[in-house]
Structure formats: C-alpha cells, structure tokens
Amino acid sequence: MVLETIPILSVLLIGFATFLILSGRKKRKDSLPLLFLILNGVLLVAMLTFFVNYLWNTNIFSNTPAWFFWSLIILGLVIEIFCLYKKYVPGQIIASATHLFVVFATIFSIGIILLLLAVIELIIVIINLKKETMD
C-alpha cells in the first residue's frame, strides 16, 4: 500500500517541475526550459506506463532488465549534477522524481540509499527556491 504511493509522488513532482518550467520560461532566454520540458514529458509517460503495467502485473520487476533501472539512476545523477551547476530548480526536481521512482522498484536493495538521495535533493530544491524567491 505504501509502496504504491512512491510513483504517485514522483508523478506529482514531475507535474510541479512542469509548472515551474512553464512559469519561468519567460525569465530564461536559453533552450534549457524547452529541453527539460521535453525530458519531463518523456519521463512522465515512461513512469505512468511502468506504473500502470505494475498495477496489471506485479511481476513486471522480474521482467524488466536491470539496465533500465541503472540507466534511470545514472540519468537522475547526471541531471542533478548539471542542474546544480546551472542552478536550475525544475531540473533538480526532475532528478529527485527520477530517483524517487527508482526507489519503487529497488526498495529492497539500493532503494533506501536512493530514497535518502531524493530527500536530500528535495531539501536542496527548497533552499534554492527560497533563494530564488528572495532575489
């Protein structure tokens, strides 16, 4: 029951990141918001497809290759490092949502570490949002 709330939180974070991207597109003149908007859409479709397949067939974890989950972990880390360097808050939220979603599949192995990483990322996002609103 609690495990099924993790993908829902990931989708809500993706939605919040989309809201921040759309509301801040006028401030940024580069192509970064468009890139992350496309990435947001792809991740949202992938997460929803995986979660719906999980609800129909709980054996989807054993049918999904491990490289899929590892690529999501690496993608989240790359996004997080890039967005920390650029100080781009919506990208940090996307990275946190990606790690939170992978927690859903890997809760009994590396999931606890990814959960802590997602929480740390969200704390950094909150700090950066406060700095951004104060400026």
C-alpha positions as CSV (number, residue, x, y, z in Angstrom):
1,M,0.0,0.0,0.0
2,V,2.7,2.5,1.0
3,L,4.9,1.3,-1.9
4,E,2.3,2.4,-4.4
5,T,2.4,6.0,-3.2
6,I,6.0,6.4,-4.3
7,P,5.3,6.5,-8.1
8,I,2.4,8.9,-7.4
9,L,4.7,11.2,-5.5
10,S,7.1,11.0,-8.5
11,V,4.4,12.0,-10.9
12,L,3.3,14.9,-8.7
13,L,6.9,16.1,-8.5
14,I,7.1,15.9,-12.3
15,G,3.9,17.9,-12.5
16,F,5.3,20.6,-10.1
17,A,8.5,20.7,-12.2
18,T,6.4,21.3,-15.3
19,F,4.6,24.1,-13.6
20,L,7.9,25.7,-12.6
21,I,9.3,25.3,-16.1
22,L,6.2,26.9,-17.7
23,S,6.1,29.7,-15.2
24,G,9.8,30.5,-15.6
25,R,10.2,30.2,-19.4
26,K,9.8,33.9,-19.9
27,K,12.7,34.6,-17.5
28,R,15.2,32.3,-19.2
29,K,16.1,33.0,-22.8
30,D,18.1,29.9,-23.5
31,S,16.8,26.5,-24.6
32,L,17.1,24.8,-21.2
33,P,13.4,25.1,-20.3
34,L,12.4,23.5,-23.6
35,L,14.9,20.7,-23.2
36,F,13.6,19.9,-19.7
37,L,10.0,20.2,-20.7
38,I,10.6,17.5,-23.3
39,L,12.5,15.4,-20.8
40,N,9.6,15.9,-18.4
41,G,7.1,14.6,-20.9
42,V,9.2,11.5,-21.7
43,L,9.8,10.7,-18.1
44,L,6.1,11.2,-17.2
45,V,4.9,8.9,-20.0
46,A,7.5,6.3,-19.0
47,M,6.7,6.4,-15.3
48,L,2.9,6.2,-15.9
49,T,3.3,3.3,-18.4
50,F,5.5,1.4,-15.9
51,F,3.2,2.0,-13.0
52,V,0.0,1.0,-14.9
53,N,1.8,-2.1,-16.1
54,Y,2.7,-2.8,-12.4
55,L,-0.9,-2.5,-11.4
56,W,-1.9,-5.1,-14.0
57,N,1.1,-7.4,-13.5
58,T,3.2,-7.2,-10.3
59,N,5.8,-9.4,-11.9
60,I,7.0,-6.5,-14.1
61,F,10.1,-6.1,-11.9
62,S,11.4,-9.5,-12.8
63,N,10.6,-8.9,-16.5
64,T,12.3,-5.5,-16.7
65,P,16.1,-5.7,-17.3
66,A,18.4,-4.2,-14.7
67,W,20.0,-1.8,-17.1
68,F,16.7,0.1,-17.3
69,F,16.8,0.9,-13.6
70,W,20.5,1.6,-13.6
71,S,20.1,4.0,-16.6
72,L,17.4,5.8,-14.6
73,I,19.7,6.2,-11.7
74,I,22.5,7.4,-13.9
75,L,20.1,9.8,-15.7
76,G,19.0,11.2,-12.4
77,L,22.6,11.8,-11.2
78,V,23.6,13.5,-14.5
79,I,20.5,15.7,-14.4
80,E,21.2,16.6,-10.7
81,I,24.9,17.5,-11.3
82,F,24.0,19.5,-14.4
83,C,21.2,21.4,-12.7
84,L,23.2,22.1,-9.5
85,Y,25.9,23.6,-11.8
86,K,23.3,25.7,-13.7
87,K,21.2,26.4,-10.6
88,Y,18.1,25.2,-12.4
89,V,15.5,24.2,-9.8
90,P,13.0,22.4,-12.1
91,G,15.7,20.1,-13.3
92,Q,16.6,19.3,-9.7
93,I,13.0,18.4,-9.1
94,I,13.1,16.1,-12.1
95,A,16.2,14.4,-10.8
96,S,14.6,13.9,-7.4
97,A,11.4,12.5,-9.0
98,T,13.5,10.1,-11.1
99,H,15.3,8.8,-8.1
100,L,12.1,8.5,-6.1
101,F,10.6,6.5,-8.9
102,V,13.5,4.1,-9.0
103,V,13.0,3.6,-5.2
104,F,9.7,2.0,-6.1
105,A,11.5,-0.8,-8.0
106,T,14.6,-1.2,-5.8
107,I,13.2,-0.7,-2.3
108,F,14.8,-3.9,-1.0
109,S,18.3,-3.3,-2.4
110,I,19.6,0.2,-3.2
111,G,16.2,1.8,-2.7
112,I,16.9,3.2,0.8
113,I,20.0,5.0,-0.4
114,L,18.1,6.4,-3.4
115,L,15.3,7.5,-1.0
116,L,17.8,9.4,1.1
117,L,19.3,10.9,-2.1
118,A,15.8,12.0,-3.2
119,V,15.1,13.6,0.2
120,I,18.5,15.4,0.1
121,E,17.7,16.6,-3.4
122,L,14.3,18.0,-2.3
123,I,15.9,19.8,0.6
124,I,18.4,21.4,-1.8
125,V,15.4,22.3,-4.1
126,I,13.6,24.0,-1.2
127,I,16.7,26.0,-0.3
128,N,17.3,27.1,-3.9
129,L,13.6,28.0,-4.3
130,K,13.8,30.2,-1.2
131,K,17.0,31.9,-2.6
132,E,15.3,32.4,-6.0
133,T,12.2,34.0,-4.5
134,M,14.3,36.3,-2.3
135,D,16.2,37.7,-5.3
